[in-house]
């Protein structure tokens, strides 16, 4: 095996359950009609933002099972239709409203020897309404020698709004400083998706973290490939559009020379500018963008997508109060340890607009070169050539623990105030308290 094929998809779910059949139908649309050498990927990775309402997202556990299950079913349907293969969910995890799912092709599931996870919130009070969740795994490429290659996947959701450019850069800094990977006890969590909170690795009990040697725990560990996907929220302007600006929004069926072609708006992309200036996502790369903006679509566009009519024009109906932008992105490091064998993007494209969200999902098909020779164990690895742009925050763990306690409180309050189940519980409790008070009052009166 010379290359490992990955299919990475990012989608902002707008807190809604996906339409399983519709999502599955378009799941592999990013692939070219002729996939060529890109066979059924060994791993499929989903970065999910606003995966569920805030109450369910902050409480986690069983409240997220329906949302995860919908994606599991959609991936299975899509993979069966596209490749005639089945996939197993080996990790489903989240921080607040940002989720990460990893699927392994059923014939290679046993090659995942260990998983580490990491979490950082940078929303309100460092809670997970905005944040990043990461997974680092060891993939066995040589069964005889147990040689592994290390892969790091990060799902992220950064600060919104055109004028929040500096905050997005600070969110990236928070990812580098506080997304610190730690071992998980896969045996105790195997299949326990109801009891698990944020650390829901779904590996078999035979895959113990004891086989995982020590190494650097930061995002830029020198012996790992790195892929970061999410709603990064970088826009094409630093201010909101005016009424006159709406006339400049990208349009369908115009040639590249026209100022109304999306390629001209892409030149204003904040993320590209910040990366070129060395202000954000240091050292990461992106495949060339050759698709229209993925945000923000109007209610009319979503309705057209729901009805399945005028599908071509629907993807050019923009909300007038936001600049059309490429918010949904997938970035990667070209090679671990600065090696010459670099990853090879095979396809990078946006999926059709789906009615549950004002974002279009974006997918990247990419081939990762497998090591040609056995490397030393991670415990013996001393290569520190990959230098992180920011040092690890020594308080990363305590800051996350404090924020997590706040999330539980907010989750309970949101559950009671914003969900039908919570409203019913409050009503039943109120009726019970009033009934008890009336009974006691009558007894006292007697």
C-alpha positions, 0 to 999 in steps of 0.5 A: 500500500503506497497511499492511504485514501481519505475523504474529509467532509465539513458541514454546518448542520444549523442545529437540525437533523439531516435528511439521511437520504438526501445527504447520502445521495450527494455525499460523494458528489465532490469526487470527479465522475471518474475517480481514477486511482481514488478507490474506496477511502480507508477513512472517512472523516466528518467535521460537523458544526452546530450539530444539534440544539445547544441544550443537547449539544452541551449535555451530550451523551444520549441526547446526541445519539439521534444526530450521530445515528443519522450521519452513520446511516447516511455514510453507510448508504452513500458508501454502499452505493458509490463503492459497494463497501461498508464502514464502521464508526470508530469515533464520534466525539464533540465539544459543545456544538462541534462534532467529529466523526471518523469512519473506517472501511470495515476491512481496515478497522482493526488497523486503528491501534490507538486514539487520542482526543483533544478539546478547546472551547473559545465561545462565550466564557470559553464554552463550546458554542464555538470550539474545536475537537481533535482526534489523533490515531495510529493507523497500522500500515505493516501488520508484521512489524506493527508499524503505524502512521499517525493522523490528526483530524480537527473539527473547528467552528470559529467566530462569525461575522465579517468584522471578527477577523482578529477574533478568528485569528485568536481562535486559531491561536487557542487551538494551537495553545489548548488543543492538547491530545490525551489518551483515552481508555478505549476498553471502558468506552467501547460501545458506551455512547450513552454513558460517554460525554465528550470522549466517545471513542468507539473502538473495540476492547482489544485496542488498548491505549497501553500500546500507545507510546508517549510523544508530543501532545500538541497539534504540531506533533512532528510525526503526524499528518494534520487535517483541519476542517470546519466552518472557519467563518473567514469572509470576503469583506471586513464589513457587512454589505450595503444595498449597493454591494448586493449588485456585486454578488456572484451570479450564475452563468457568467464567464471568468472575465466578468466581475460577477464571476465568483473568482473575483470575489475569492481574491478578497478572501480573508483566510487566504490573506491571513495565511499569506501574511503568516497571521493564521493557520501557520504552515497549513495548505489548501487545495485550489478553490474552484467552486462558488461561495458556500455561505450564506444562502437565503431562505428562498434558496433553501426552500428551492433546495427542499422542493428540488426545483430550480436547483441550479439557480438556488445555489446563487440566491444569497442573503443580502445582509452577509457577503457570500463567502467561503466559510467552510474549508479543509486545510492540511499540512503537506507532510509530516516532519517536513518530508518530501513525500507530500499528501496529494489532493484528488478533489476539493469541491462543495456539495449541493445546497441542502435545505437544513442549512444556509451553508453548502458542505465541502469535501476533500478527497486526498491521498496520504503517502504511507511510510516506506520504511519503519520509523523508530517508536514514538517514545524514541522520536526526538525530531522537534523540527516542526515548531508550533507557532504558539506554546501550549498553555499550561492551564489548558486542562483546568480552563477546559474543566471550568468551561465544561462545568459552565456548559452543563449549567447552560445545557440544563437551563436550555433544556428546561427552557428551550425544549418540549421535553424540558418544558413538559418537565417544568410544567409537571414539576410545577403542577406537582409542587402546587398539588403538594402545597394544596394538599398540605394546606388542606391538612393544616386547615383541618 
